[in-house]
Amino acid sequence: MNVTIENRKNKTLNLRIRQEDRDLIDRAAKVKGKTVTEYVLDTIKRDAENTLLEHSFMVVSPEVFDAFVAKLDDPAAP
């Protein structure tokens, strides 16, 4: 039986960074008990998710929120 691996890692991301940045990343990865790749990927993904979340919520005044909730509570028109 052949099994196709759907989640195979086949993309690369290359970065040019300063030596002191690399040293910092290496130390942080070691403290976390991760490879540099695991550490960088986890950190970048978490930041990307947070960035998208920050841009997907709307902040509204209490009055606007109350009006919205009132509309939700209104019975549907026949």
mmCIF file as gemmi writes it, N, C-alpha and C atoms, coordinates in Angstrom:
data_model
loop_
_atom_site.group_PDB
_atom_site.id
_atom_site.type_symbol
_atom_site.label_atom_id
_atom_site.label_alt_id
_atom_site.label_comp_id
_atom_site.label_asym_id
_atom_site.label_entity_id
_atom_site.label_seq_id
_atom_site.pdbx_PDB_ins_code
_atom_site.Cartn_x
_atom_site.Cartn_y
_atom_site.Cartn_z
_atom_site.occupancy
_atom_site.B_iso_or_equiv
_atom_site.pdbx_formal_charge
_atom_site.auth_seq_id
_atom_site.auth_asym_id
_atom_site.pdbx_PDB_model_num
ATOM 1 N N . MET Axp A 1 ? 0.841 -1.173 0 1 0 ? 1 A 1
ATOM 2 C CA . MET Axp A 1 ? 0 0 0 1 0 ? 1 A 1
ATOM 3 C C . MET Axp A 1 ? 0.888 1.238 0 1 0 ? 1 A 1
ATOM 4 N N . ASN Axp A 2 ? 0.69 2.119 -0.967 1 0 ? 2 A 1
ATOM 5 C CA . ASN Axp A 2 ? 1.441 3.368 -1.029 1 0 ? 2 A 1
ATOM 6 C C . ASN Axp A 2 ? 0.704 4.45 -0.258 1 0 ? 2 A 1
ATOM 7 N N . VAL Axp A 3 ? 1.445 5.172 0.542 1 0 ? 3 A 1
ATOM 8 C CA . VAL Axp A 3 ? 0.869 6.271 1.306 1 0 ? 3 A 1
ATOM 9 C C . VAL Axp A 3 ? 1.502 7.56 0.818 1 0 ? 3 A 1
ATOM 10 N N . THR Axp A 4 ? 0.679 8.514 0.427 1 0 ? 4 A 1
ATOM 11 C CA . THR Axp A 4 ? 1.173 9.815 0.002 1 0 ? 4 A 1
ATOM 12 C C . THR Axp A 4 ? 1.274 10.713 1.222 1 0 ? 4 A 1
ATOM 13 N N . ILE Axp A 5 ? 2.406 11.322 1.386 1 0 ? 5 A 1
ATOM 14 C CA . ILE Axp A 5 ? 2.594 12.236 2.51 1 0 ? 5 A 1
ATOM 15 C C . ILE Axp A 5 ? 2.159 13.624 2.071 1 0 ? 5 A 1
ATOM 16 N N . GLU Axp A 6 ? 1.044 14.087 2.62 1 0 ? 6 A 1
ATOM 17 C CA . GLU Axp A 6 ? 0.472 15.375 2.23 1 0 ? 6 A 1
ATOM 18 C C . GLU Axp A 6 ? 1.226 16.549 2.834 1 0 ? 6 A 1
ATOM 19 N N . ASN Axp A 7 ? 1.763 16.376 4.008 1 0 ? 7 A 1
ATOM 20 C CA . ASN Axp A 7 ? 2.372 17.489 4.725 1 0 ? 7 A 1
ATOM 21 C C . ASN Axp A 7 ? 3.896 17.486 4.638 1 0 ? 7 A 1
ATOM 22 N N . ARG Axp A 8 ? 4.405 16.98 3.556 1 0 ? 8 A 1
ATOM 23 C CA . ARG Axp A 8 ? 5.848 16.919 3.396 1 0 ? 8 A 1
ATOM 24 C C . ARG Axp A 8 ? 6.417 18.332 3.342 1 0 ? 8 A 1
ATOM 25 N N . LYS Axp A 9 ? 7.516 18.526 4.042 1 0 ? 9 A 1
ATOM 26 C CA . LYS Axp A 9 ? 8.174 19.833 4.028 1 0 ? 9 A 1
ATOM 27 C C . LYS Axp A 9 ? 9.051 19.902 2.793 1 0 ? 9 A 1
ATOM 28 N N . ASN Axp A 10 ? 8.662 20.753 1.843 1 0 ? 10 A 1
ATOM 29 C CA . ASN Axp A 10 ? 9.436 20.826 0.611 1 0 ? 10 A 1
ATOM 30 C C . ASN Axp A 10 ? 9.709 22.26 0.175 1 0 ? 10 A 1
ATOM 31 N N . LYS Axp A 11 ? 9.505 23.204 1.055 1 0 ? 11 A 1
ATOM 32 C CA . LYS Axp A 11 ? 9.785 24.604 0.746 1 0 ? 11 A 1
ATOM 33 C C . LYS Axp A 11 ? 10.93 25.081 1.629 1 0 ? 11 A 1
ATOM 34 N N . THR Axp A 12 ? 11.699 26.008 1.115 1 0 ? 12 A 1
ATOM 35 C CA . THR Axp A 12 ? 12.806 26.548 1.896 1 0 ? 12 A 1
ATOM 36 C C . THR Axp A 12 ? 12.636 28.047 2.075 1 0 ? 12 A 1
ATOM 37 N N . LEU Axp A 13 ? 13.275 28.553 3.106 1 0 ? 13 A 1
ATOM 38 C CA . LEU Axp A 13 ? 13.309 29.978 3.385 1 0 ? 13 A 1
ATOM 39 C C . LEU Axp A 13 ? 14.743 30.303 3.772 1 0 ? 13 A 1
ATOM 40 N N . ASN Axp A 14 ? 15.407 31.079 2.946 1 0 ? 14 A 1
ATOM 41 C CA . ASN Axp A 14 ? 16.798 31.439 3.205 1 0 ? 14 A 1
ATOM 42 C C . ASN Axp A 14 ? 16.876 32.87 3.698 1 0 ? 14 A 1
ATOM 43 N N . LEU Axp A 15 ? 17.688 33.086 4.712 1 0 ? 15 A 1
ATOM 44 C CA . LEU Axp A 15 ? 17.86 34.414 5.282 1 0 ? 15 A 1
ATOM 45 C C . LEU Axp A 15 ? 19.34 34.758 5.361 1 0 ? 15 A 1
ATOM 46 N N . ARG Axp A 16 ? 19.646 35.993 5.11 1 0 ? 16 A 1
ATOM 47 C CA . ARG Axp A 16 ? 20.998 36.495 5.353 1 0 ? 16 A 1
ATOM 48 C C . ARG Axp A 16 ? 20.922 37.357 6.599 1 0 ? 16 A 1
ATOM 49 N N . ILE Axp A 17 ? 21.674 36.974 7.618 1 0 ? 17 A 1
ATOM 50 C CA . ILE Axp A 17 ? 21.628 37.696 8.882 1 0 ? 17 A 1
ATOM 51 C C . ILE Axp A 17 ? 23.037 37.951 9.398 1 0 ? 17 A 1
ATOM 52 N N . ARG Axp A 18 ? 23.121 38.887 10.329 1 0 ? 18 A 1
ATOM 53 C CA . ARG Axp A 18 ? 24.412 39.194 10.948 1 0 ? 18 A 1
ATOM 54 C C . ARG Axp A 18 ? 24.81 38.053 11.877 1 0 ? 18 A 1
ATOM 55 N N . GLN Axp A 19 ? 26.094 37.898 12.08 1 0 ? 19 A 1
ATOM 56 C CA . GLN Axp A 19 ? 26.599 36.826 12.935 1 0 ? 19 A 1
ATOM 57 C C . GLN Axp A 19 ? 26.04 36.928 14.346 1 0 ? 19 A 1
ATOM 58 N N . GLU Axp A 20 ? 25.954 38.151 14.882 1 0 ? 20 A 1
ATOM 59 C CA . GLU Axp A 20 ? 25.444 38.288 16.253 1 0 ? 20 A 1
ATOM 60 C C . GLU Axp A 20 ? 23.97 37.885 16.353 1 0 ? 20 A 1
ATOM 61 N N . ASP Axp A 21 ? 23.2 38.099 15.282 1 0 ? 21 A 1
ATOM 62 C CA . ASP Axp A 21 ? 21.808 37.638 15.276 1 0 ? 21 A 1
ATOM 63 C C . ASP Axp A 21 ? 21.753 36.114 15.251 1 0 ? 21 A 1
ATOM 64 N N . ARG Axp A 22 ? 22.61 35.511 14.46 1 0 ? 22 A 1
ATOM 65 C CA . ARG Axp A 22 ? 22.663 34.045 14.391 1 0 ? 22 A 1
ATOM 66 C C . ARG Axp A 22 ? 23.066 33.453 15.735 1 0 ? 22 A 1
ATOM 67 N N . ASP Axp A 23 ? 24.038 34.081 16.38 1 0 ? 23 A 1
ATOM 68 C CA . ASP Axp A 23 ? 24.471 33.594 17.693 1 0 ? 23 A 1
ATOM 69 C C . ASP Axp A 23 ? 23.331 33.664 18.708 1 0 ? 23 A 1
ATOM 70 N N . LEU Axp A 24 ? 22.581 34.75 18.671 1 0 ? 24 A 1
ATOM 71 C CA . LEU Axp A 24 ? 21.438 34.92 19.565 1 0 ? 24 A 1
ATOM 72 C C . LEU Axp A 24 ? 20.391 33.838 19.317 1 0 ? 24 A 1
ATOM 73 N N . ILE Axp A 25 ? 20.086 33.6 18.05 1 0 ? 25 A 1
ATOM 74 C CA . ILE Axp A 25 ? 19.1 32.576 17.683 1 0 ? 25 A 1
ATOM 75 C C . ILE Axp A 25 ? 19.584 31.193 18.099 1 0 ? 25 A 1
ATOM 76 N N . ASP Axp A 26 ? 20.844 30.902 17.868 1 0 ? 26 A 1
ATOM 77 C CA . ASP Axp A 26 ? 21.411 29.612 18.272 1 0 ? 26 A 1
ATOM 78 C C . ASP Axp A 26 ? 21.268 29.397 19.778 1 0 ? 26 A 1
ATOM 79 N N . ARG Axp A 27 ? 21.584 30.429 20.556 1 0 ? 27 A 1
ATOM 80 C CA . ARG Axp A 27 ? 21.498 30.314 22.015 1 0 ? 27 A 1
ATOM 81 C C . ARG Axp A 27 ? 20.052 30.104 22.462 1 0 ? 27 A 1
ATOM 82 N N . ALA Axp A 28 ? 19.136 30.858 21.869 1 0 ? 28 A 1
ATOM 83 C CA . ALA Axp A 28 ? 17.724 30.727 22.244 1 0 ? 28 A 1
ATOM 84 C C . ALA Axp A 28 ? 17.188 29.341 21.89 1 0 ? 28 A 1
ATOM 85 N N . ALA Axp A 29 ? 17.547 28.839 20.724 1 0 ? 29 A 1
ATOM 86 C CA . ALA Axp A 29 ? 17.104 27.501 20.314 1 0 ? 29 A 1
ATOM 87 C C . ALA Axp A 29 ? 17.62 26.449 21.288 1 0 ? 29 A 1
ATOM 88 N N . LYS Axp A 30 ? 18.867 26.601 21.691 1 0 ? 30 A 1
ATOM 89 C CA . LYS Axp A 30 ? 19.462 25.639 22.621 1 0 ? 30 A 1
ATOM 90 C C . LYS Axp A 30 ? 18.736 25.664 23.965 1 0 ? 30 A 1
ATOM 91 N N . VAL Axp A 31 ? 18.419 26.861 24.455 1 0 ? 31 A 1
ATOM 92 C CA . VAL Axp A 31 ? 17.698 26.987 25.723 1 0 ? 31 A 1
ATOM 93 C C . VAL Axp A 31 ? 16.338 26.3 25.64 1 0 ? 31 A 1
ATOM 94 N N . LYS Axp A 32 ? 15.679 26.403 24.492 1 0 ? 32 A 1
ATOM 95 C CA . LYS Axp A 32 ? 14.362 25.784 24.29 1 0 ? 32 A 1
ATOM 96 C C . LYS Axp A 32 ? 14.456 24.293 23.985 1 0 ? 32 A 1
ATOM 97 N N . GLY Axp A 33 ? 15.664 23.79 23.746 1 0 ? 33 A 1
ATOM 98 C CA . GLY Axp A 33 ? 15.825 22.382 23.411 1 0 ? 33 A 1
ATOM 99 C C . GLY Axp A 33 ? 15.356 22.054 22.01 1 0 ? 33 A 1
ATOM 100 N N . LYS Axp A 34 ? 15.479 23.028 21.105 1 0 ? 34 A 1
ATOM 101 C CA . LYS Axp A 34 ? 15.027 22.852 19.731 1 0 ? 34 A 1
ATOM 102 C C . LYS Axp A 34 ? 16.19 23.045 18.774 1 0 ? 34 A 1
ATOM 103 N N . THR Axp A 35 ? 16.008 22.527 17.561 1 0 ? 35 A 1
ATOM 104 C CA . THR Axp A 35 ? 16.96 22.857 16.511 1 0 ? 35 A 1
ATOM 105 C C . THR Axp A 35 ? 16.715 24.308 16.118 1 0 ? 35 A 1
ATOM 106 N N . VAL Axp A 36 ? 17.67 24.897 15.427 1 0 ? 36 A 1
ATOM 107 C CA . VAL Axp A 36 ? 17.492 26.272 14.963 1 0 ? 36 A 1
ATOM 108 C C . VAL Axp A 36 ? 16.28 26.351 14.039 1 0 ? 36 A 1
ATOM 109 N N . THR Axp A 37 ? 16.127 25.379 13.165 1 0 ? 37 A 1
ATOM 110 C CA . THR Axp A 37 ? 14.981 25.371 12.253 1 0 ? 37 A 1
ATOM 111 C C . THR Axp A 37 ? 13.669 25.324 13.026 1 0 ? 37 A 1
ATOM 112 N N . GLU Axp A 38 ? 13.565 24.429 14.003 1 0 ? 38 A 1
ATOM 113 C CA . GLU Axp A 38 ? 12.342 24.332 14.804 1 0 ? 38 A 1
ATOM 114 C C . GLU Axp A 38 ? 12.063 25.64 15.539 1 0 ? 38 A 1
ATOM 115 N N . TYR Axp A 39 ? 13.106 26.202 16.136 1 0 ? 39 A 1
ATOM 116 C CA . TYR Axp A 39 ? 12.94 27.437 16.899 1 0 ? 39 A 1
ATOM 117 C C . TYR Axp A 39 ? 12.49 28.588 16.008 1 0 ? 39 A 1
ATOM 118 N N . VAL Axp A 40 ? 13.172 28.764 14.883 1 0 ? 40 A 1
ATOM 119 C CA . VAL Axp A 40 ? 12.833 29.866 13.98 1 0 ? 40 A 1
ATOM 120 C C . VAL Axp A 40 ? 11.428 29.676 13.422 1 0 ? 40 A 1
ATOM 121 N N . LEU Axp A 41 ? 11.088 28.475 12.987 1 0 ? 41 A 1
ATOM 122 C CA . LEU Axp A 41 ? 9.764 28.23 12.422 1 0 ? 41 A 1
ATOM 123 C C . LEU Axp A 41 ? 8.666 28.462 13.458 1 0 ? 41 A 1
ATOM 124 N N . ASP Axp A 42 ? 8.847 27.938 14.672 1 0 ? 42 A 1
ATOM 125 C CA . ASP Axp A 42 ? 7.847 28.148 15.726 1 0 ? 42 A 1
ATOM 126 C C . ASP Axp A 42 ? 7.666 29.635 16.022 1 0 ? 42 A 1
ATOM 127 N N . THR Axp A 43 ? 8.772 30.355 16.112 1 0 ? 43 A 1
ATOM 128 C CA . THR Axp A 43 ? 8.723 31.78 16.44 1 0 ? 43 A 1
ATOM 129 C C . THR Axp A 43 ? 8.078 32.586 15.33 1 0 ? 43 A 1
ATOM 130 N N . ILE Axp A 44 ? 8.447 32.307 14.103 1 0 ? 44 A 1
ATOM 131 C CA . ILE Axp A 44 ? 7.885 33.047 12.968 1 0 ? 44 A 1
ATOM 132 C C . ILE Axp A 44 ? 6.398 32.739 12.803 1 0 ? 44 A 1
ATOM 133 N N . LYS Axp A 45 ? 6.017 31.475 12.941 1 0 ? 45 A 1
ATOM 134 C CA . LYS Axp A 45 ? 4.606 31.122 12.805 1 0 ? 45 A 1
ATOM 135 C C . LYS Axp A 45 ? 3.761 31.793 13.88 1 0 ? 45 A 1
ATOM 136 N N . ARG Axp A 46 ? 4.251 31.789 15.116 1 0 ? 46 A 1
ATOM 137 C CA . ARG Axp A 46 ? 3.51 32.423 16.211 1 0 ? 46 A 1
ATOM 138 C C . ARG Axp A 46 ? 3.336 33.919 15.941 1 0 ? 46 A 1
ATOM 139 N N . ASP Axp A 47 ? 4.398 34.577 15.489 1 0 ? 47 A 1
ATOM 140 C CA . ASP Axp A 47 ? 4.308 36.002 15.187 1 0 ? 47 A 1
ATOM 141 C C . ASP Axp A 47 ? 3.365 36.255 14.016 1 0 ? 47 A 1
ATOM 142 N N . ALA Axp A 48 ? 3.414 35.406 13.002 1 0 ? 48 A 1
ATOM 143 C CA . ALA Axp A 48 ? 2.525 35.568 11.847 1 0 ? 48 A 1
ATOM 144 C C . ALA Axp A 48 ? 1.062 35.414 12.261 1 0 ? 48 A 1
ATOM 145 N N . GLU Axp A 49 ? 0.776 34.422 13.094 1 0 ? 49 A 1
ATOM 146 C CA . GLU Axp A 49 ? -0.595 34.225 13.571 1 0 ? 49 A 1
ATOM 147 C C . GLU Axp A 49 ? -1.067 35.43 14.38 1 0 ? 49 A 1
ATOM 148 N N . ASN Axp A 50 ? -0.206 35.943 15.253 1 0 ? 50 A 1
ATOM 149 C CA . ASN Axp A 50 ? -0.569 37.111 16.055 1 0 ? 50 A 1
ATOM 150 C C . ASN Axp A 50 ? -0.803 38.333 15.181 1 0 ? 50 A 1
ATOM 151 N N . THR Axp A 51 ? 0.02 38.512 14.172 1 0 ? 51 A 1
ATOM 152 C CA . THR Axp A 51 ? -0.149 39.638 13.251 1 0 ? 51 A 1
ATOM 153 C C . THR Axp A 51 ? -1.498 39.561 12.559 1 0 ? 51 A 1
ATOM 154 N N . LEU Axp A 52 ? -1.851 38.385 12.076 1 0 ? 52 A 1
ATOM 155 C CA . LEU Axp A 52 ? -3.138 38.225 11.4 1 0 ? 52 A 1
ATOM 156 C C . LEU Axp A 52 ? -4.309 38.412 12.358 1 0 ? 52 A 1
ATOM 157 N N . LEU Axp A 53 ? -4.174 37.919 13.581 1 0 ? 53 A 1
ATOM 158 C CA . LEU Axp A 53 ? -5.237 38.109 14.57 1 0 ? 53 A 1
ATOM 159 C C . LEU Axp A 53 ? -5.432 39.584 14.903 1 0 ? 53 A 1
ATOM 160 N N . GLU Axp A 54 ? -4.331 40.312 15.024 1 0 ? 54 A 1
ATOM 161 C CA . GLU Axp A 54 ? -4.416 41.74 15.335 1 0 ? 54 A 1
ATOM 162 C C . GLU Axp A 54 ? -5.18 42.504 14.263 1 0 ? 54 A 1
ATOM 163 N N . HIS Axp A 55 ? -5.152 41.99 13.051 1 0 ? 55 A 1
ATOM 164 C CA . HIS Axp A 55 ? -5.801 42.679 11.946 1 0 ? 55 A 1
ATOM 165 C C . HIS Axp A 55 ? -7.152 42.072 11.575 1 0 ? 55 A 1
ATOM 166 N N . SER Axp A 56 ? -7.643 41.144 12.39 1 0 ? 56 A 1
ATOM 167 C CA . SER Axp A 56 ? -8.92 40.52 12.062 1 0 ? 56 A 1
ATOM 168 C C . SER Axp A 56 ? -10.023 40.862 13.06 1 0 ? 56 A 1
ATOM 169 N N . PHE Axp A 57 ? -9.705 41.602 14.088 1 0 ? 57 A 1
ATOM 170 C CA . PHE Axp A 57 ? -10.697 42.015 15.068 1 0 ? 57 A 1
ATOM 171 C C . PHE Axp A 57 ? -11.019 43.489 14.895 1 0 ? 57 A 1
ATOM 172 N N . MET Axp A 58 ? -12.272 43.814 15.133 1 0 ? 58 A 1
ATOM 173 C CA . MET Axp A 58 ? -12.68 45.214 15.084 1 0 ? 58 A 1
ATOM 174 C C . MET Axp A 58 ? -12.944 45.689 16.505 1 0 ? 58 A 1
ATOM 175 N N . VAL Axp A 59 ? -12.526 46.881 16.782 1 0 ? 59 A 1
ATOM 176 C CA . VAL Axp A 59 ? -12.819 47.495 18.068 1 0 ? 59 A 1
ATOM 177 C C . VAL Axp A 59 ? -13.957 48.478 17.844 1 0 ? 59 A 1
ATOM 178 N N . VAL Axp A 60 ? -15.01 48.316 18.623 1 0 ? 60 A 1
ATOM 179 C CA . VAL Axp A 60 ? -16.172 49.196 18.482 1 0 ? 60 A 1
ATOM 180 C C . VAL Axp A 60 ? -16.533 49.76 19.852 1 0 ? 60 A 1
ATOM 181 N N . SER Axp A 61 ? -17.249 50.843 19.821 1 0 ? 61 A 1
ATOM 182 C CA . SER Axp A 61 ? -17.706 51.458 21.066 1 0 ? 61 A 1
ATOM 183 C C . SER Axp A 61 ? -18.77 50.571 21.708 1 0 ? 61 A 1
ATOM 184 N N . PRO Axp A 62 ? -19.002 50.75 22.998 1 0 ? 62 A 1
ATOM 185 C CA . PRO Axp A 62 ? -20.064 49.973 23.655 1 0 ? 62 A 1
ATOM 186 C C . PRO Axp A 62 ? -21.425 50.183 23.001 1 0 ? 62 A 1
ATOM 187 N N . GLU Axp A 63 ? -21.68 51.391 22.523 1 0 ? 63 A 1
ATOM 188 C CA . GLU Axp A 63 ? -22.967 51.674 21.885 1 0 ? 63 A 1
ATOM 189 C C . GLU Axp A 63 ? -23.135 50.87 20.591 1 0 ? 63 A 1
ATOM 190 N N . VAL Axp A 64 ? -22.1 50.832 19.801 1 0 ? 64 A 1
ATOM 191 C CA . VAL Axp A 64 ? -22.149 50.07 18.546 1 0 ? 64 A 1
ATOM 192 C C . VAL Axp A 64 ? -22.308 48.582 18.846 1 0 ? 64 A 1
ATOM 193 N N . PHE Axp A 65 ? -21.589 48.102 19.85 1 0 ? 65 A 1
ATOM 194 C CA . PHE Axp A 65 ? -21.698 46.698 20.226 1 0 ? 65 A 1
ATOM 195 C C . PHE Axp A 65 ? -23.121 46.373 20.682 1 0 ? 65 A 1
ATOM 196 N N . ASP Axp A 66 ? -23.691 47.23 21.52 1 0 ? 66 A 1
ATOM 197 C CA . ASP Axp A 66 ? -25.063 47.002 21.999 1 0 ? 66 A 1
ATOM 198 C C . ASP Axp A 66 ? -26.057 46.981 20.843 1 0 ? 66 A 1
ATOM 199 N N . ALA Axp A 67 ? -25.882 47.886 19.879 1 0 ? 67 A 1
ATOM 200 C CA . ALA Axp A 67 ? -26.769 47.912 18.71 1 0 ? 67 A 1
ATOM 201 C C . ALA Axp A 67 ? -26.622 46.628 17.899 1 0 ? 67 A 1
ATOM 202 N N . PHE Axp A 68 ? -25.4 46.141 17.767 1 0 ? 68 A 1
ATOM 203 C CA . PHE Axp A 68 ? -25.146 44.897 17.041 1 0 ? 68 A 1
ATOM 204 C C . PHE Axp A 68 ? -25.837 43.723 17.728 1 0 ? 68 A 1
ATOM 205 N N . VAL Axp A 69 ? -25.676 43.63 19.039 1 0 ? 69 A 1
ATOM 206 C CA . VAL Axp A 69 ? -26.294 42.537 19.794 1 0 ? 69 A 1
ATOM 207 C C . VAL Axp A 69 ? -27.815 42.629 19.705 1 0 ? 69 A 1
ATOM 208 N N . ALA Axp A 70 ? -28.352 43.836 19.748 1 0 ? 70 A 1
ATOM 209 C CA . ALA Axp A 70 ? -29.805 44.008 19.634 1 0 ? 70 A 1
ATOM 210 C C . ALA Axp A 70 ? -30.3 43.489 18.288 1 0 ? 70 A 1
ATOM 211 N N . LYS Axp A 71 ? -29.548 43.758 17.221 1 0 ? 71 A 1
ATOM 212 C CA . LYS Axp A 71 ? -29.934 43.249 15.895 1 0 ? 71 A 1
ATOM 213 C C . LYS Axp A 71 ? -29.898 41.725 15.87 1 0 ? 71 A 1
ATOM 214 N N . LEU Axp A 72 ? -28.929 41.139 16.528 1 0 ? 72 A 1
ATOM 215 C CA . LEU Axp A 72 ? -28.857 39.675 16.582 1 0 ? 72 A 1
ATOM 216 C C . LEU Axp A 72 ? -30.051 39.092 17.328 1 0 ? 72 A 1
ATOM 217 N N . ASP Axp A 73 ? -30.515 39.809 18.342 1 0 ? 73 A 1
ATOM 218 C CA . ASP Axp A 73 ? -31.636 39.328 19.147 1 0 ? 73 A 1
ATOM 219 C C . ASP Axp A 73 ? -32.99 39.552 18.488 1 0 ? 73 A 1
ATOM 220 N N . ASP Axp A 74 ? -33.058 40.428 17.482 1 0 ? 74 A 1
ATOM 221 C CA . ASP Axp A 74 ? -34.322 40.68 16.778 1 0 ? 74 A 1
ATOM 222 C C . ASP Axp A 74 ? -34.774 39.417 16.056 1 0 ? 74 A 1
ATOM 223 N N . PRO Axp A 75 ? -36.086 39.135 16.102 1 0 ? 75 A 1
ATOM 224 C CA . PRO Axp A 75 ? -36.567 37.976 15.34 1 0 ? 75 A 1
ATOM 225 C C . PRO Axp A 75 ? -36.403 38.225 13.838 1 0 ? 75 A 1
ATOM 226 N N . ALA Axp A 76 ? -36.2 37.157 13.121 1 0 ? 76 A 1
ATOM 227 C CA . ALA Axp A 76 ? -36.033 37.259 11.662 1 0 ? 76 A 1
ATOM 228 C C . ALA Axp A 76 ? -37.336 37.715 11.027 1 0 ? 76 A 1
ATOM 229 N N . ALA Axp A 77 ? -37.219 38.508 9.985 1 0 ? 77 A 1
ATOM 230 C CA . ALA Axp A 77 ? -38.413 38.97 9.262 1 0 ? 77 A 1
ATOM 231 C C . ALA Axp A 77 ? -39.029 37.795 8.512 1 0 ? 77 A 1
ATOM 232 N N . PRO Axp A 78 ? -40.392 37.749 8.453 1 0 ? 78 A 1
ATOM 233 C CA . PRO Axp A 78 ? -41.054 36.622 7.766 1 0 ? 78 A 1
ATOM 234 C C . PRO Axp A 78 ? -40.847 36.657 6.269 1 0 ? 78 A 1
